[in-house]
Amino acid sequence: MSWADTSGPVSIRQWLKMKESMSNSTWSYRTESFPASGPHKRTGWTSRLALPCAVAAALLLVAGCGSRTLNSAPVEDRGAGMTRPLDAAKPLPGAENAGKPGYYMVKPGDTMIRIGLENGQNWRDIARWNSLENPNLIEVGQVLRVVPPASDSTQVVTRPVTSGAMAAAQAQIANAAKSANGSSMPASSGSDEDVGWIWPAEGTLVAGFDEAKNKGLDISGKSGDPVVASADGRVVYSGAGLRGYGNLIILKHNNTFLTAYAHNKLLLVKEDQTVKRGQKIAEMGNSDADKVKLHFEIRRQGKPVDPAKYLPAR
């Protein structure tokens, strides 16, 4: 075995020096005999081996250094990131409106659908009023507008009447809305209370309203039983994105009232669709529930109220 076989890649000059060193050395493990006893033989062999080993180590070091490339491994500078401002110090969107009427601060667990339900609004309108590019990305502590801006002509905000002229104008609008056949969204606050509710399903009432435990009525039935709109309105949500409600439909009846129909087996209407009182909108089921039932809510300006106080006596 020669040095060239074991020392790795070296330069020509280094190889020549190595060859000259080997020619002057008497080391050859192939011809040397090693007696079982007698330290002098082993010591002599070791001394003859020391010089070539030292040369080999030096050559390996030089070869290793010489074979390094200019492309160093990428290194992450962890200290550099510390100079960047922390996101926590950056004000959240809408922070300047915190505490103002008509604004809502996002809480843990909130979704746009829940925020819309809690504030009596269509979640899509809230997303539009706040210029949200992705309504699925909202942050805890973010402040959202939950009433229409003054420039939004598609919505009517309920405000106290401050002048006789305004009251007369609203009365005229209310009368026109009542006389219009099939109008699903009364245009003034004066007519919002006169909705004309009906029961959303046949069946036995199994749970009443409890502000702390049950925000509506639970009506039992069989899977597939019809669920109907309790009043004229527009579908503002149809889906299963609100935890605890299963397959859910939310109708907006005017600027005051919303209704919610939960735990359905099948949803039969789509968002932005106009529906009539008594129209079948879903089939009863047990989605996200322990048994087949309809959970029905009436919300007045986003606050749950007892539906039994609005529905006709049975």
C-alpha positions as CSV (number, residue, x, y, z in Angstrom):
1,M,0.0,0.0,0.0
2,S,1.4,3.4,-1.0
3,W,0.8,6.9,0.5
4,A,-1.1,7.8,-2.6
5,D,-3.7,5.2,-1.7
6,T,-4.4,6.6,1.8
7,S,-3.7,10.3,1.9
8,G,-6.5,11.7,-0.2
9,P,-6.2,14.3,-3.0
10,V,-2.9,16.3,-2.7
11,S,-0.9,18.6,-5.0
12,I,1.9,17.3,-7.2
13,R,4.5,19.1,-5.1
14,Q,3.2,17.5,-1.9
15,W,3.1,14.1,-3.6
16,L,6.7,14.3,-4.7
17,K,7.8,15.3,-1.2
18,M,5.8,12.4,0.2
19,K,7.4,10.0,-2.2
20,E,10.9,11.2,-1.3
21,S,10.2,10.8,2.3
22,M,8.9,7.2,1.7
23,S,12.0,6.3,-0.2
24,N,14.2,7.3,2.7
25,S,12.1,5.4,5.2
26,T,12.7,1.7,6.0
27,W,9.1,1.2,7.1
28,S,7.3,-1.6,5.5
29,Y,4.7,-3.5,7.4
30,R,4.5,-6.2,4.8
31,T,8.1,-7.4,5.4
32,E,8.5,-6.6,9.1
33,S,8.0,-9.4,11.6
34,F,6.5,-8.7,15.0
35,P,7.5,-11.2,17.7
36,A,5.1,-12.0,20.4
37,S,7.7,-10.9,23.0
38,G,10.5,-8.5,22.9
39,P,9.6,-4.8,23.3
40,H,12.7,-3.7,21.3
41,K,11.2,-4.9,18.0
42,R,7.9,-3.2,18.6
43,T,9.6,-0.1,19.7
44,G,11.7,0.1,16.6
45,W,8.8,-0.5,14.3
46,T,6.8,2.2,16.2
47,S,9.6,4.7,15.8
48,R,9.9,4.0,12.1
49,L,6.1,4.5,11.8
50,A,5.9,7.8,13.7
51,L,7.4,10.0,10.9
52,P,5.2,8.7,8.1
53,C,2.1,9.1,10.4
54,A,3.0,12.6,11.2
55,V,3.5,13.4,7.5
56,A,0.2,11.7,6.6
57,A,-1.7,13.8,9.2
58,A,-0.2,17.0,7.9
59,L,-1.1,16.1,4.4
60,L,-4.6,15.3,5.3
61,L,-5.0,18.6,7.1
62,V,-3.6,20.5,4.1
63,A,-5.8,18.5,1.7
64,G,-8.8,19.1,3.7
65,C,-8.2,22.9,3.8
66,G,-7.4,23.0,0.1
67,S,-10.5,21.2,-0.8
68,R,-12.9,23.7,0.8
69,T,-15.1,25.4,-1.6
70,L,-16.1,29.1,-1.7
71,N,-19.7,28.3,-1.1
72,S,-20.1,28.3,2.6
73,A,-23.2,26.6,4.3
74,P,-26.1,28.9,5.0
75,V,-26.2,30.3,8.5
76,E,-29.3,31.8,10.2
77,D,-28.5,35.0,12.0
78,R,-30.9,34.7,14.9
79,G,-29.8,38.0,16.4
80,A,-30.8,40.0,13.3
81,G,-34.5,39.4,13.9
82,M,-34.3,41.0,17.3
83,T,-33.9,44.4,15.7
84,R,-37.3,44.2,13.9
85,P,-40.3,45.7,15.7
86,L,-42.5,43.1,17.5
87,D,-45.9,42.5,16.1
88,A,-47.4,42.7,19.5
89,A,-46.5,46.4,19.6
90,K,-48.3,47.1,16.3
91,P,-51.9,48.4,16.9
92,L,-54.6,46.1,15.8
93,P,-57.0,47.2,13.0
94,G,-59.7,49.5,14.3
95,A,-58.1,50.0,17.7
96,E,-59.0,53.7,17.6
97,N,-62.7,52.8,17.6
98,A,-62.6,50.6,20.7
99,G,-65.5,51.3,23.0
100,K,-67.4,53.4,20.5
101,P,-71.1,52.6,19.7
102,G,-71.5,50.5,16.6
103,Y,-68.2,48.8,17.0
104,Y,-67.3,45.3,18.3
105,M,-64.0,44.0,19.7
106,V,-63.2,40.5,18.6
107,K,-63.0,37.9,21.4
108,P,-61.4,34.5,21.5
109,G,-63.4,31.9,19.6
110,D,-65.3,34.5,17.5
111,T,-66.0,34.0,13.8
112,M,-67.6,36.4,11.4
113,I,-70.7,34.3,11.4
114,R,-71.0,34.5,15.2
115,I,-70.3,38.2,15.2
116,G,-73.0,38.8,12.6
117,L,-75.5,36.8,14.6
118,E,-74.6,38.5,17.9
119,N,-75.0,41.9,16.3
120,G,-78.0,41.3,14.1
121,Q,-76.1,41.8,10.9
122,N,-75.2,39.8,7.8
123,W,-71.6,38.7,8.3
124,R,-70.8,39.6,4.7
125,D,-71.9,43.2,5.3
126,I,-69.6,43.4,8.3
127,A,-66.7,42.1,6.2
128,R,-67.5,44.8,3.5
129,W,-67.9,47.6,6.0
130,N,-64.4,46.8,7.4
131,S,-62.8,46.1,4.0
132,L,-61.7,42.6,5.1
133,E,-59.9,40.8,2.2
134,N,-60.2,37.5,4.0
135,P,-63.0,37.3,6.5
136,N,-61.6,34.1,7.9
137,L,-58.6,36.0,9.3
138,I,-59.6,38.2,12.2
139,E,-57.6,38.8,15.4
140,V,-58.5,38.8,19.0
141,G,-58.7,42.5,20.0
142,Q,-59.4,43.7,16.5
143,V,-62.3,46.2,16.4
144,L,-64.9,45.9,13.7
145,R,-67.7,48.1,12.6
146,V,-71.0,46.3,13.1
147,V,-73.4,49.0,11.9
148,P,-73.6,50.4,8.4
149,P,-71.5,53.5,7.7
150,A,-73.5,56.6,6.8
151,S,-72.5,56.3,3.2
152,D,-73.9,52.7,2.9
153,S,-77.3,53.2,1.2
154,T,-78.1,49.5,1.2
155,Q,-78.8,49.4,4.9
156,V,-81.0,51.4,7.2
157,V,-79.8,52.2,10.7
158,T,-82.3,52.4,13.5
159,R,-82.0,55.8,15.2
160,P,-84.3,57.9,17.4
161,V,-86.5,60.3,15.4
162,T,-85.4,63.8,16.1
163,S,-87.8,65.9,14.0
164,G,-91.4,65.9,12.8
165,A,-90.3,65.9,9.2
166,M,-88.2,62.8,9.7
167,A,-91.1,61.0,11.5
168,A,-93.5,61.8,8.6
169,A,-91.0,60.5,6.1
170,Q,-90.5,57.3,7.9
171,A,-94.3,56.8,8.3
172,Q,-94.7,57.2,4.5
173,I,-92.0,54.6,3.9
174,A,-93.6,52.2,6.4
175,N,-97.0,52.5,4.7
176,A,-95.4,51.9,1.3
177,A,-93.6,48.8,2.6
178,K,-96.8,47.3,4.1
179,S,-98.8,47.9,0.9
180,A,-96.1,46.3,-1.3
181,N,-96.9,42.7,-1.9
182,G,-94.1,40.3,-1.0
183,S,-91.7,42.9,0.6
184,S,-89.3,40.9,2.7
185,M,-87.3,43.7,4.3
186,P,-89.4,46.5,6.0
187,A,-87.6,49.8,5.4
188,S,-88.2,51.7,8.7
189,S,-87.8,51.0,12.3
190,G,-91.5,51.9,12.9
191,S,-92.6,48.7,11.2
192,D,-89.9,46.4,12.4
193,E,-91.9,45.1,15.4
194,D,-94.8,44.0,13.2
195,V,-93.3,40.9,11.6
196,G,-96.1,38.4,11.8
197,W,-94.3,35.4,13.2
198,I,-95.4,31.7,12.8
199,W,-94.0,28.6,14.4
200,P,-91.1,27.2,12.3
201,A,-91.9,23.5,12.8
202,E,-94.6,21.2,14.1
203,G,-93.6,19.1,17.1
204,T,-93.4,19.2,20.8
205,L,-91.6,22.0,22.7
206,V,-88.9,20.1,24.7
207,A,-86.9,23.1,25.9
208,G,-87.8,26.7,26.6
209,F,-85.8,29.9,26.5
210,D,-83.2,30.4,29.1
211,E,-80.9,33.4,28.6
212,A,-78.0,31.6,30.4
213,K,-78.5,28.0,29.1
214,N,-80.7,28.0,26.0
215,K,-80.9,31.1,23.7
216,G,-84.1,29.9,22.0
217,L,-86.7,27.1,21.8
218,D,-86.0,23.4,21.1
219,I,-88.8,21.6,19.1
220,S,-88.7,17.8,18.7
221,G,-89.6,15.9,15.6
222,K,-88.6,13.2,13.2
223,S,-85.7,13.3,10.9
224,G,-86.7,15.0,7.7
225,D,-89.7,16.9,9.1
226,P,-90.1,20.3,7.4
227,V,-88.6,23.5,8.8
228,V,-90.2,26.7,7.6
229,A,-89.4,30.4,7.6
230,S,-91.0,32.0,10.6
231,A,-91.4,35.3,8.7
232,D,-90.5,36.9,5.4
233,G,-86.8,37.5,5.1
234,R,-83.5,37.0,3.4
235,V,-81.0,34.3,3.9
236,V,-77.8,35.7,5.4
237,Y,-76.2,32.4,6.3
238,S,-76.6,28.8,5.2
239,G,-74.0,26.3,6.3
240,A,-72.3,24.5,9.2
241,G,-69.6,27.0,10.2
242,L,-70.9,27.9,13.6
243,R,-69.9,25.4,16.3
244,G,-72.8,24.0,18.4
245,Y,-75.5,24.8,15.7
246,G,-74.8,22.1,13.2
247,N,-76.4,22.8,9.8
248,L,-77.7,26.3,10.3
249,I,-79.8,28.9,8.5
250,I,-80.0,32.5,9.6
251,L,-82.7,34.8,8.2
252,K,-82.7,38.6,8.4
253,H,-86.2,40.0,8.5
254,N,-85.5,43.7,8.9
255,N,-83.0,45.9,10.6
256,T,-84.2,44.7,14.0
257,F,-84.8,40.9,13.8
258,L,-82.9,37.8,12.8
259,T,-84.0,34.2,13.2
260,A,-81.8,31.1,13.5
261,Y,-82.7,27.5,12.6
262,A,-80.2,24.9,13.8
263,H,-79.3,21.2,13.8
264,N,-80.9,20.6,10.4
265,K,-80.4,17.5,8.3
266,L,-80.7,19.3,5.0
267,L,-80.5,22.9,4.0
268,L,-82.8,24.0,1.1
269,V,-81.9,27.7,0.6
270,K,-78.8,29.6,-0.3
271,E,-77.3,32.9,1.0
272,D,-78.9,36.1,-0.3
273,Q,-82.1,34.2,-1.3
274,T,-85.4,35.8,-0.4
275,V,-87.9,33.6,1.4
276,K,-91.5,33.9,2.3
277,R,-93.2,33.1,5.6
278,G,-94.1,29.4,5.8
279,Q,-91.6,28.5,3.0
280,K,-89.8,25.2,3.6
281,I,-86.1,26.1,4.1
282,A,-84.7,22.9,5.7
283,E,-85.4,19.4,7.0
284,M,-85.1,18.7,10.7
285,G,-82.1,16.6,11.8
286,N,-79.6,16.1,14.6
287,S,-76.4,17.7,13.2
288,D,-74.3,18.7,16.2
289,A,-77.0,17.6,18.6
290,D,-77.8,14.6,20.8
291,K,-81.2,14.0,19.1
292,V,-83.4,15.1,16.3
293,K,-84.7,18.6,17.0
294,L,-85.0,22.1,15.8
295,H,-83.3,24.8,17.8
296,F,-85.0,28.1,16.9
297,E,-83.8,31.6,18.0
298,I,-85.2,35.1,17.5
299,R,-82.6,37.8,17.9
300,R,-83.6,41.4,18.4
301,Q,-80.7,43.7,17.4
302,G,-78.4,40.7,18.0
303,K,-79.7,39.9,21.5
304,P,-81.5,36.6,22.0
305,V,-85.1,37.1,23.1
306,D,-87.7,34.5,24.1
307,P,-89.5,33.4,20.9
308,A,-92.5,32.3,22.9
309,K,-93.3,36.0,23.5
310,Y,-93.4,36.6,19.7
311,L,-94.9,33.4,18.3
312,P,-98.7,32.9,18.3
313,A,-100.3,30.7,20.9
314,R,-100.7,27.1,20.0
